Amino acid sequence: MTVLIVGAGPVGLTTAHELLRRGVEVRVVDAADGPARNSRAAAMHARTIELLDQAGLYDRFDSRATQGAGIAFHVDGVEMARMNARFTTQRTRFNKVWLIDQVITEGLLRDAVTALGGRIEFGVRLTSLTEHPDRVAVSLRRDESNEDESAEFEWLVGCDGGRSTVRSQLDIRLQGDSSETWLIADAELDFATPVEHDRIRWVRADGDSMMIFPLVGERRWRLLDTVDVDHDVDGPEAAEAVAKRFSRKLSRGLGTDVTVNVPTWVSVFTIQQRAVNTMQSSRCFLAGDAAHVHSPASGQGLNTGMQDAVNLAWKLAAVIAGDAPTELLETYSSERVPVGQSLLGSTRMATMLVEMRNTAVDRALPAVFDFLKALPPVFHALEQTFIGGMSALAIAYPTSLLTVPDTNTTRPGPTAGQRLAQVTETDARTPSWTAVLAALRRPGWLLLTGPDGLDPHPLPRFVTSLPVTDLAADHLGLHTDAWLLVRPDGYVSARGNGPTRLDRTLSRLPMHTTAVAAAGRT
Ligand SMILES: Cc1cc2nc3c(=O)[nH]c(=O)nc-3n(C[C@H](O)[C@H](O)[C@H](O)COP(=O)(O)OP(=O)(O)OC[C@H]3O[C@@H](n4cnc5c(N)ncnc54)[C@H](O)[C@@H]3O)c2cc1C
């Protein structure tokens, strides 16, 4: 077998799906006795939705998700402000946040993996691994029989979560210093006066803050608060106490009587805010929570992990297919480590919103909100930083080895290193953009040219060429002999004019660019 994927959470399953759709054989093992039953992630952001669309999975998720509207801020019974999940500084055809239970997400991904012939082996735990220059040897324990199996793989991807065995076997450390203890409960809520069930609420009452997140299902919410490490949540009495605690705080904060019914799930856990400084050790990789763990307040872990998986899988598939040297794989770590590390800062901000316990803050808060509302541009900028930041739409790789910058500052459209599909929902429906977005769903590289194509030109076999017309050509600056080279994960690698510049660009990429296909006026 070519690739061992350790862990069948959302990140392992995304890795498996991305590899399978590129024809790579995978084995997926998970130590748990079956699929996870407790939900965790509830929010899916715009960049992840774009990647699901590229993977051909958009419709399945869309039919199971509901739309989130943004966040509202309440202080001592008054709604002070609301921020909307609309991105104005980053164009996307998915201008929204999806609310979808992680249990559902994993189920849909498992179905997608199975549909491509993949199989998920539950009850199989990786216990050790040894790296060799040409392979990885592993020991797997089958929980049911307690039998050990030795096996060898060409590559291994550790998607085995925050307590990753793969990470410790590779002797890679999570770095960072902060840790928080969270009280989480999922419960049905009844409000004396209606509260829309489509928006996160940051609620402050008597010097304490908490957050509530709408979940799929009528009246279902996730309640989040920070607590002391030794807070007791076991047993029915504890669950009732949790319900009372949240009822009291929410009633005061929202300014209406709130009944929190006995929670269906209560948990207290301590989360480290940490990240690794490398995601690769020769033939082994880390992805998702195995590489970076964050506070749940920011709703980022699953999204970032699935984006890791997409970034890694096309590169691994290209190396396995002989289309790229192993040097390509180094760009996984160099592109994704900074993303994981920068999240530590932004999730700390979300955590701070819940942890604020200073009554001086309370006295200042109404004035702060009034000030911001009186200055719409400032408020809007804050909104786009906070909510737009979560969307991950602004992530770009301008300094990557896979990016060839150009000096043309007047050409419209995305620059090298940015997402290609910076297009609104309305424009995405036009025939020219529909053709571009359909081409993006193919698993390889894409060469977009002007309507007349380039002069017949040999291309590497992993590149497909598409002449672009009308509105999309205008948006992307694709006229006369202009072209755009797009990576399989939808980022622009380079743009330029004419075949000579294209040849030079291709020769700079860490790919085997042996020409076998002809581009141009097809
Ligand atoms: C309460 C809560 C709310 C959250 N809300 C959000 C949110 O709204 N949005 C968001 O993006 N993120 C959110 N997150 C974070 C999100 O749940 C995680 O980031 C996500 O589950 C990470 O996925 P993963 O596949 O990397 O790891 P996991 O989901 O932890 O999966 C790892 C898998 O590996 C298996 N495994 C472990 N060790 C081994 C081994 N040795 N051998 C074989 N298998 C092994 C485990 O059984 C498990 O199935 C939240 C987290 C929590 C706790």
The ligand as a MOL file (V3000), in Angstrom:
LIG
                    3D

  0  0  0     0  0            999 V3000
M  V30 BEGIN CTAB
M  V30 COUNTS 53 58 0 0 0
M  V30 BEGIN ATOM
M  V30 1 C -16.0190 21.7260 21.6090 0
M  V30 2 C -15.2520 21.9380 20.3550 0
M  V30 3 C -15.7700 22.7830 19.3850 0
M  V30 4 C -15.0850 22.9840 18.1960 0
M  V30 5 N -15.6270 23.8070 17.2480 0
M  V30 6 C -14.9850 23.9740 16.0700 0
M  V30 7 C -15.5750 24.7390 15.0020 0
M  V30 8 O -16.6810 25.2810 15.1080 0
M  V30 9 N -14.8850 24.8480 13.8260 0
M  V30 10 C -13.6730 24.2340 13.6600 0
M  V30 11 O -13.0770 24.3790 12.5730 0
M  V30 12 N -13.1130 23.4880 14.6400 0
M  V30 13 C -13.7300 23.3320 15.8320 0
M  V30 14 N -13.1840 22.5370 16.7910 0
M  V30 15 C -11.9230 21.8360 16.5250 0
M  V30 16 C -12.1450 20.5370 15.7270 0
M  V30 17 O -13.0450 19.6970 16.3910 0
M  V30 18 C -10.8010 19.8250 15.5430 0
M  V30 19 O -9.8770 20.7630 15.0740 0
M  V30 20 C -10.9130 18.6580 14.5550 0
M  V30 21 O -11.6160 17.5820 15.1150 0
M  V30 22 C -9.5160 18.1630 14.1780 0
M  V30 23 O -9.6370 17.1020 13.2880 0
M  V30 24 P -8.4780 16.0100 13.1550 0
M  V30 25 O -8.9550 15.0570 12.1190 0
M  V30 26 O -7.1770 16.6910 12.9910 0
M  V30 27 O -8.3960 15.3170 14.5820 0
M  V30 28 P -9.5000 14.4950 15.3790 0
M  V30 29 O -10.8520 14.9370 15.0240 0
M  V30 30 O -9.0750 14.5530 16.7900 0
M  V30 31 O -9.3330 13.0170 14.8330 0
M  V30 32 C -8.1920 12.2500 15.1410 0
M  V30 33 C -8.5190 10.7850 14.9420 0
M  V30 34 O -7.3170 10.0420 15.1130 0
M  V30 35 C -7.6020 8.8610 15.8390 0
M  V30 36 N -6.3510 8.4320 16.4940 0
M  V30 37 C -5.7130 9.0140 17.5290 0
M  V30 38 N -4.5790 8.3450 17.8230 0
M  V30 39 C -4.4980 7.3100 16.9470 0
M  V30 40 C -3.5520 6.2560 16.7380 0
M  V30 41 N -2.4490 6.1380 17.4860 0
M  V30 42 N -3.7910 5.3600 15.7580 0
M  V30 43 C -4.9090 5.4590 14.9710 0
M  V30 44 N -5.8330 6.4430 15.1400 0
M  V30 45 C -5.6250 7.3590 16.1010 0
M  V30 46 C -8.6960 9.2660 16.8010 0
M  V30 47 O -9.4560 8.1400 17.2080 0
M  V30 48 C -9.5120 10.2510 15.9660 0
M  V30 49 O -10.5810 9.6250 15.2990 0
M  V30 50 C -13.8410 22.3360 17.9940 0
M  V30 51 C -13.3110 21.4910 18.9730 0
M  V30 52 C -14.0020 21.2960 20.1480 0
M  V30 53 C -13.4250 20.3860 21.1880 0
M  V30 END ATOM
M  V30 BEGIN BOND
M  V30 1 1 1 2
M  V30 2 1 2 3
M  V30 3 2 2 52
M  V30 4 2 3 4
M  V30 5 1 4 5
M  V30 6 1 4 50
M  V30 7 2 5 6
M  V30 8 1 6 7
M  V30 9 1 6 13
M  V30 10 2 7 8
M  V30 11 1 7 9
M  V30 12 1 9 10
M  V30 13 2 10 11
M  V30 14 1 10 12
M  V30 15 2 12 13
M  V30 16 1 13 14
M  V30 17 1 14 15
M  V30 18 1 14 50
M  V30 19 1 15 16
M  V30 20 1 16 17
M  V30 21 1 16 18
M  V30 22 1 18 19
M  V30 23 1 18 20
M  V30 24 1 20 21
M  V30 25 1 20 22
M  V30 26 1 22 23
M  V30 27 1 23 24
M  V30 28 2 24 25
M  V30 29 1 24 26
M  V30 30 1 24 27
M  V30 31 1 27 28
M  V30 32 2 28 29
M  V30 33 1 28 30
M  V30 34 1 28 31
M  V30 35 1 31 32
M  V30 36 1 32 33
M  V30 37 1 33 34
M  V30 38 1 33 48
M  V30 39 1 34 35
M  V30 40 1 35 36
M  V30 41 1 35 46
M  V30 42 1 36 37
M  V30 43 1 36 45
M  V30 44 2 37 38
M  V30 45 1 38 39
M  V30 46 1 39 40
M  V30 47 2 39 45
M  V30 48 1 40 41
M  V30 49 2 40 42
M  V30 50 1 42 43
M  V30 51 2 43 44
M  V30 52 1 44 45
M  V30 53 1 46 47
M  V30 54 1 46 48
M  V30 55 1 48 49
M  V30 56 2 50 51
M  V30 57 1 51 52
M  V30 58 1 52 53
M  V30 END BOND
M  V30 END CTAB
M  END
